[in-house]
Amino acid sequence: MSESTNGTAGLRHEPTSHSYYSQRLRLSYVDWGNPSLPPVLLLHGQRDHARSWDWVARRLQDRYHVVAPDLRGHGDSSWSTGSPYAISEYVFDLAQLVHQEGLAPFRIVAHSMGAVVALRYAATYPELVDRLVVADGTGELISRIHRPRSAPDRLRQWIAAQQGVARRNPRRYETLEAMHRRMREANPHLSDEQTRHLVIHGTKRNEDGTYGWKFDNHVQNGHLLDPTADEVDEFWASITCPVLLLTGTESPHVGTFEEPSLVARFKDARHAFIEGAGHWIHHDQLDRFLDHVVPFLEGTAHA
């Protein structure tokens, strides 16, 4: 069990680091205080980390008990030797955190792969999730489930991908400035202040003095073991809480919502585009993102 956090409702706190155990892995999360308030969990995407939510967390912490975990293989959480980093494992870790810390019922704001984890969790434990925000977390999944593949083909593809990662050495950077440039290449919307914050919390120093990203390279292939389209539909149809789907107009997944049946796959869902945002909506357009998220979490948004 993690150490406990004491706080007072409405009092601003700096985040504190905590840990818990799941399948013998030591996993990390940050807690933004005010534990007497309703809990909100912030779930990051693939190759990201909990501290990428800091700007959102600061804006929510007066209303909620904000908790942001580092998923296994990411941030300050342990890497899992031999793990496929399948979505089901992340769901298990989330279930352990919620159970051990007594966080249910709770709300979720999740990005990209973290949103896939959140959707799967909300389908498995619909009675524990009050509201769910999905930030650009459906496009990649939709493109996969419509690609015809047999189960043996999916497993073969996953094995080949894992072997490819094993042959590849993680990239090493001579300076933090080089990592800043790489992050800006990945997302030109980022300011210098955002980039430096994300790099500081997302990198580690190697023994030879170079720098590397904290995430395990093997996290990239778990999606190849994802369920079929019919099974995904079954998951989504099992979610009972209201769901808010957000997509940046410059996101590579923007075409997902050309499919009119996507929102209809949920019992209670709505969708909105965020102008001027790419994949990382909460970084690219923080105010516009929160203009949708805050009233939705409070239950005051119009359908």
N, C-alpha and C positions, 0 to 999 in steps of 0.2 A: 504494500500500500504506500501511497505517497504521503509526504508530510501534509498536514492540514494547513489551510489558509484562512486567516481571520481578516475580516473587513467590515466596513460599515456602508450601508446602502447610500448611494449618492456621493461617496468619497472617491476621489480620483487616486489611482494607484499606478505605480510602474509595474510592469509584468514581472512575476516571479517564476523561476524555473522549478519544475517538479518532475517526478518520474513514477512509473508504475510498471508492472510486469505482465506480459502476455506471451504465452507459449515460451516461457523462459527467456524472452527478450526484454531488455530494459528499454522502455520507450519513454520519450520526453514529451512534456507539454508545458505551455506557459499559461499562467492564470493571471487575469487582470483585476482580481479582487472583487469586492462587493458580493460575497457568496449568498447573502440573503435575498438577492434579486433573482429573477427568472434566468435560468442558464441558456446561453447561446454558444454553440460549438462552431468554430471556424475551421473548415477542412481545406487544406492546400492541394494543389495539383501535383502532377508527376515532376520530379526533379526540382521541386520547390521546397519550402520549409515554412514553419509556423510563423516566423517573424515577418513574412511577406504580408501578413494581415495587420501589421501594427497600425497603419493609418485608419483602417476600418475599426479595429478594436478600440482605439482611443475615442472614436465618435460614438461607440455603442456602450462603453463601460459605465456611463451614468444611468443607463436604463437596464442593463443586464449584467449577469455574472458571465463574463466572456472567457472561454477556454479555447486554446488553439493548440492541438497536438501536432507533433512531428510524426508523420506516418513511418512505419518501419522502413528502414533503408534510406531515410531522409533526415535532414537536419541533424539534431543531436540524438536521435534514436539509433538503436543498434542496427547494424546490418544483419541480415538473416542468412546464415550459411545454408545453402541448399534450398532456399525458398524460391518458389516460382514467382513470388510477389503477385499472386493472384488476387483479384478483387475480394474474394471470399476471406482471405487472410486479413486484409485491411478492415473488413466488416467485423471480423472476430475481435481485432484489436480495439475497434471503436466500442463494441459491446462490452469488452472488459473495462475500458475506461469509464463508461457510463455506469456500469454496475458497481465498480470499486469506489467511485467517487459519489455515487448517489445523485447523478445529474438528471435523471428522468423525472417528469417529462421535460422536454427541452426543444429548442428551435435550432435549426442548422442553416448556416450560410456556407456554401461549398463551391469550389472552383474546379473545372476541368475534371481530372481523374478523381479528385476528392468528391466531386458532385456525383460521379458514378457510384462511389462508395456510399455516399449519403442516400442516394436513391435505393440502392440495394438494402441498406440498413432499414430505411423507412418502410420498405415492403415487408421486411422480415419481422420488424417490431412496430407495426403501425400505431399501436396504442401508446408508444413512448415519444413520438415525434409530433409536436404541435404544428409547426410550420417549416417549410423547406424552400430555400432559395438556391437555385441551380444556375451558376454563372458559367456560361459557355461549356456546359458539361454533357451535352447530348450529341453533338455533331459527329465526333469521332466514333462514338458507339454506333450511331445509325449507319454510318458508311460501312462499318464492319459487318453488321448483322444482315445487310442486304447483299453482301458478297457471298455467293453460293460456295460453301465449303463443307465437306463431310467432317465428322469428328476425327477420323484418322488423319485427314489432311491438316486440320488445325493443330493436332498434337505434333505431327511431323514438322510443321512450320515453326512451332515453338521450340522444338529441340534444335533445329538448325539455327534459330535466332540466338538461343542460349550458347551454342557452340561458338557463334560469331562474336558474342560479347567476351567470352573467355579468351579469345585470341587477341582481343584488343586491349591495349594498355590505357588506363585513364589518362586523359590529357593533363599535362603539368604546365603551369604558368610561372614565368620567372618573376612577375610582379603582380600586385593587386591591380595596378592600372591596366594591365593586359586583360584582367578579368572584367574590369569595368567596361572596357571596349567591347568585349565579347557579349556582355549582357545588353549593351546598347544596340548591338547588331541584332540581337534576338528580339528586342522590343524598342524601336526608335522613339516611342512615346515617353519613355522614362526620363525623368529629370536627373540631373547629376546627384541631387540629394537622395532620390529614390534608389538610384543605382548603387551608390556607396553604402546605403543601409542594407540593401539586399545582399551585396557582396560580403560585407562584414559578417553578417549572420549566416551566410550560405557557404563559406569557404573554410578550409582547414590548411594548416601548414604541414607539408611533408617533411620527412626526416632529412632530406637533402636540401631543405631550405626553400624549395619551390612551393607553389600553392595549388590546391585542387578543390573541386566542388565536394560538398559533404555527402551528396547522394551516392548510393551504390549503383553502378552502371547496369546491374542486372534488373533494376526496377522497370526497365523499359519494355519488357516482353510479356508481362503478366496478362495483358489484354488479349494475347493470342489464344488463351484458354477460356475466353469469355463464352457465355451460353449462346444458344441459337436465338434467332429473332423471336420465335414463339415464346421462348422462356423469358426473354427480356420483356415482352408484352405482359406476361403473367406477373412479373415483378412490379412493373409500373401500375398495373391495374389493381394491385394489392395495397397501394399507398392510399391512405384515407385522409391525410392532412392536406391542407391547401398547399399548392406548389407554385412558385414563381420562377419562370424560365426567362433568363436574361441573355441576350446575344449582342455582341458588339457589331456595328455595321461594317467594320473592317476585319472582322474575324474570318479565319479560313473556314469556319463552320457555318457561315451565314446562310449558305444554301440549304442547310438542314430544314429551315422553316419555310421552304418552298413546298414542303410536303404538308398538306393541310391536316392530315390525320394525326400529326405528332401530339398536339395539345389534347386531342380527343382520346389519347391512350390513357390519360389520367382521369381519376374521378373528379378532381377539382383542380384545374390548372389554368394559368394565364401566362401570356408571353409578351415581352416588350423588347424592342431594340434600343440600344444605347448608341447614340450618334457619336462619331469620333473615337470609338474604342475598338481595339483589336481583341485578341484572345484574353489578355489580362485586363478585364473591364475595370476592376477595382483599383488598378494602378493608373490606367489611362484616363478615366473619367470618374474620379472618386465622388464628387458631389452628385453627379447624375446617377451614379450607381446607388448612392445612399438615398436619393430622392425616391427611388423605387423600393429599396430594401426596408427602410425604417417604417414607413406606414404599413407595409405588408406584414412585417414582424409584429407590429402593434395591432394588426387586424382592422386598420382603418382605411386600407387601400380599396379603391373601387375595382370591382371585377372587370 
